[in-house]
């Protein structure tokens, strides 16, 4: 039980951030008003996505140095969970954008870059599914994963800053810390970030174990 304490922590942090995010008082900022509560969901999910993708590429590099089924499985499943977090992040961001920018999708550079980044990872899964040889699939996927992560960072954190953008933190539009110093937001925001990261790790571990079991069963059936 002692080894699984972090799973209980993940559940507690998410429960606290969801309840606190919906019920606790928030600062009344112009235009944002109650929609600022989306900060507790949209941004932490993107933090979690970036962390999952970082771990995924780390396991991809580990596979290149030590080609084991476990490293490949972890790399794939972390990417899958990362994409799920990214899709949730886009969905919650679209809801926020509807109330603050007037439309679910405004072709903002940050929105477009995020969508392109996820499409790059969709291509990663298509690439994996197009190959039957396990070693070839793992090796080529690991190489693709490295380039995909580099492109994701460029799309999310570099390119939007080089053009005008409605999104906070880009194109001269100040980010969260620059225009709001209310500590009450941080009391929910940071636990939410940690909670979603831990939950993502939990799901990725479960999916990896399931993937390895399925692979072992298939190998026994072939033998």
N, C-alpha and C positions, 0 to 999 in steps of 0.2 A: 504493500500500500504506500510505503514511503516514496517509492519511485514514481508514483502517479500523482503526487501532490499538485503538480503544475496543471493537471487536467481539471482538478477542482477549482484551482485559481482561475483558469480560463472561463469556466462557467460562472463563477462569482463576478469576475470583472465584466463579462458581457451582460449579465443580469443587471448589475449596477449601472452600467453605461446606458442600457436600453431604458430602464426605469428612470434613471436620473436625466437622461437625454430628453425624455418626454415630459417629465413632471417638474424638474427643478427650474428655478427662475433663471432667465437669461437676460443679458443687457438689451435694451431697446435701441437698436441702431437704425439709422435712416435706411429705408428701402428693405433691409433685411428683416427687421422685426422678429416674428416667431420663426421665420424660415432659417434662422441661424442655427436652429437645432439640428439641421441636416449636417452641420459640421461634425457632430458626434458619430455619424454613420458614413458619410461620403468619404471624408479624408482618411479616417482610420482604415477603411477597406482598401484604399489605394496604398497606404503605408504597408499593409499586410501583403498586398499583391507584389509590391516591389521587393519586399523581404523574401517572399516565396520564390520569385524569379531569381533573386541573388543566390539563394541556396540551391536552386535548380541548376544554375550554371556552375556552381562550385562542385556539385556532384557530377556534372558533365565533365569537368576538368579532371576530377578524381577518376572517372571511368577511363579517360584517355591514358592516365598513368597506371591504373589498376583496373583492367576491364572485367568487372564482376557484374553479375545480374543484379545484385543489390544496389550498386551505384547507379546503374542504368534505370532501375525501377524508381529509386528515390528521385532521380532527376526528372523523369517523366511525370510522376504523380505530384511533385511540387509545382511543376509547370501547370498541370491541370487545375490544381487548387488556386494557383496564382491567377489563372484566366477567370476562374469563377469569381474570385474577389474583384478582379478588374471589371467584370460584367456588372456585379452588384454596385461597384463604385460608379460606373457610368449611369446605371439606372437611377441611383440616388442623386447623382449630380444633375441628371436631366430634370428631375422633379424640382430640385433647388433652382435650376436655371429658368424653369417655367415661371416661377414666382418673382425672380429677381431680374431676369433679362427679358421676360415676356414670351419666351418660346422654349420648348423642350430642347430643340437643337438650333443653334444660331450660326453654325459653321465657324465657330470660334477656333482659332489655331490649337488651343489646348484640347478641345473636344475632338477635332479632326485627328490630331496627333495620337490621342489615346485610342481612338478607333483603329487607326492604322497599326498601332502597336499590338493590339489584340489580334488583328488579322494576321500579322506576322507569326504569332504563336498558333493561330488556327492552322496556318500552313505547316507549322512544325508537326502537329498531330496528323495532318494529311500525309506528310512525308513519312512518318513512322508507319502509318497504315498501308502505305504503298509497297513496303518491302516485307518479304517473308523470311529472309535469312536473319536470324536474331543478332548475330555479331555485326553484320553489315548495317542493320537498322540502328543498333545502339551506337556504333562508331560514327555514322553519318549524322545521326540525330544529335550527338554530343557536339559535333563541330557546328552544326546549324544553331544549336542552343547558344553557343558563345556569341555568334554574330547577332542573333535575335536579341540578346540582352543588351548588347552595345547599342543597337538601333533603338531599343525601347528607352534607354536612358537619354539618347539624343532627342528622341521624339517628345518625351515628357518634360525634360528639364533643361534642354538647350535651345531647340528650335523655337518653342513658344516665347522665349525671352528675347528673341531677335526680331519680333514683330509686334504690332499692336494687338492687345488681347483684353477681353473683358474679365478673364479669369484672374482672381487675386494672385499676386506674386509674379505676374508676367506682364510684359509690355508696359512697365511703369505703373501698373495697377498694384497698390500695396497689398501685401499678404496679411494673414491673420494677426501676427504679432505686431505688425506695424500700425494697424488702425484700431486695435482693441487690446486693452490691458486688464480686462476684467478677469481676475483669478478664478472666478466661479466656473468659467468655461474650461479652464485647464484641469479642474478637479474631476471633470467627466471625460474630457478629451484624451488625456494621456492614459487613463485606465482602459478606455475604449481601444486605443492603438495596441496596447499590450494584449488585451483580451482577444482581438481579432487575429493577431499574430499567433498566439498560443493555440487558438482554435484551428487556424490554418495548418499548423504543424501537426496537431492531433489528427485531423482528417487525412493529411498526406501520409502519416505513419500507418494509419489503418488501411488506406488504399494500397500502399506499398506492400504491406504484409499480405493482403488479399491477392495482389498481383503475383507475388513470389509463390504463394500456395498454388494458384492456378497454373503457373509455369511448371512447378514441380509435378502436378497431376498430369499435365499434358506430356511431360517427358516420360513418366512412368507408363502411360498408355501407349506411347510410341515404342518404348522398350518391350 
